[in-house]
Amino acid sequence: MPDIYEQIGQQIRELRTTLRGRGLSQEDLAQAVKTTANTISRWETATYKPSISDLERLAQFFGVPITTFFPHSVPKSRINALLVAANDLDEDDLDEVTLFALFRRAHRRRKKTR
C-alpha cells in the first residue's frame, strides 16, 4: 500500500494529466501554482512532500477541495480537523507536528507487535 505522500503524488498527477480532457504539462502547472516543474515532478513521485499551503494552491487551481489529495481510507473529519489546527503554523511548526505524528504512529505500531 502506498504511503500518504505517494497517494498525494498520484492524485496530483491524475488531476494534472486529465485537466480539461487533455492534461497539463508539469511546467504549466508549476507556473500556475508558482513553483518549478522539478518540484511538481518530485511531488508526483513523493520525493518531495508538499506542504499544506502547496496543497491549498493546487486545490484552488484545480477547483477541488483540499481533501481530494488525501487517501479515502482516512476519515474526512479527521483530515479537516488537522487542516484547521495546522492552518496558521509556520513550516518549522508543521515539521514538528509531522515528526510527532510519525513518532506516535511508530510507537503505536511497536506496541501492537509486542
URBEL-V526922 format. One record per residue. RES is the residue in three letters. PSI is psi in degrees with one decimal (999 if undefined). BURIAL is I if it has 16 or more other C-alpha atoms within 10 Angstrom, else O. D_FIRST is the distance of its C-alpha to the first C-alpha in Angstrom with 1 decimal. Layout:
RES:PSI:BURIAL:D_FIRST
RES:PSI:BURIAL:D_FIRST
//
This chain:
MET:128.9:O:0.0
PRO:150.1:O:3.8
ASP:175.3:O:6.5
ILE:-37.4:O:9.3
TYR:-32.5:I:11.5
GLU:-40.0:I:9.4
GLN:-40.0:I:9.3
ILE:-44.9:I:12.9
GLY:-41.6:I:13.8
GLN:-40.0:I:12.7
GLN:-40.3:I:14.8
ILE:-48.4:I:17.6
ARG:-44.1:I:17.7
GLU:-47.4:O:17.8
LEU:-42.0:I:20.6
ARG:-42.6:I:22.4
THR:-12.6:O:22.5
THR:2.5:O:23.5
LEU:126.5:O:26.0
ARG:29.7:O:29.3
GLY:-10.0:O:28.4
ARG:-6.3:O:28.8
GLY:177.6:O:26.4
LEU:141.5:I:27.2
SER:160.0:O:27.2
GLN:-35.7:I:25.5
GLU:-44.4:O:29.1
ASP:-41.2:O:30.1
LEU:-42.5:I:27.2
ALA:-44.8:I:27.9
GLN:-40.1:O:31.5
ALA:-33.7:O:30.9
VAL:14.2:I:28.8
LYS:55.9:O:31.0
THR:-162.6:O:28.8
THR:158.0:I:28.4
ALA:-34.8:I:26.7
ASN:-40.7:O:25.3
THR:-43.7:I:23.7
ILE:-47.0:I:22.2
SER:-43.9:I:20.8
ARG:-30.2:O:19.3
TRP:-44.7:I:17.7
GLU:-27.8:I:16.2
THR:4.0:I:14.8
ALA:22.9:I:13.8
THR:-39.4:O:16.7
TYR:151.5:I:18.6
LYS:115.4:I:17.6
PRO:142.7:I:19.6
SER:172.3:O:21.8
ILE:-42.1:I:22.6
SER:-34.5:O:25.8
ASP:-46.2:O:23.9
LEU:-34.9:I:21.8
GLU:-44.1:I:25.0
ARG:-42.5:I:26.7
LEU:-44.7:I:24.0
ALA:-43.0:I:24.1
GLN:-43.8:O:27.9
PHE:-46.6:O:28.0
PHE:-11.7:O:25.8
GLY:38.3:O:27.4
VAL:158.4:O:24.3
PRO:150.1:O:23.6
ILE:-28.1:I:21.6
THR:-13.8:I:19.1
THR:-30.8:O:18.1
PHE:-13.4:I:15.9
PHE:150.8:I:13.8
PRO:145.1:I:11.0
HIS:-13.3:O:12.9
SER:-16.0:O:11.5
VAL:124.4:O:13.6
PRO:133.1:O:17.3
LYS:-33.0:O:19.3
SER:-36.5:O:22.2
ARG:-40.7:O:20.3
ILE:-46.3:O:19.3
ASN:-40.7:O:22.9
ALA:-41.9:O:24.3
LEU:-40.2:O:22.5
LEU:-42.3:O:23.6
VAL:-44.9:O:27.1
ALA:-33.7:O:27.2
ALA:-2.9:O:26.1
ASN:-45.0:O:28.2
ASP:11.5:O:31.2
LEU:145.1:O:29.6
ASP:174.7:O:30.2
GLU:-40.5:O:27.6
ASP:-42.9:O:28.6
ASP:-40.1:O:28.2
LEU:-39.2:I:24.8
ASP:-41.9:O:23.7
GLU:-42.1:O:25.2
VAL:-42.4:O:23.5
THR:-45.7:O:20.0
LEU:-40.4:O:20.9
PHE:-44.2:O:22.2
ALA:-42.5:O:19.1
LEU:-40.2:O:17.0
PHE:-47.2:O:19.8
ARG:-40.7:O:19.8
ARG:-44.8:O:16.2
ALA:-40.4:O:16.6
HIS:-44.1:O:19.9
ARG:-42.7:O:18.7
ARG:-39.1:O:16.1
ARG:-39.1:O:18.9
LYS:-35.0:O:21.2
LYS:-28.9:O:19.1
THR:-4.0:O:19.1
ARG:999:O:22.9
//
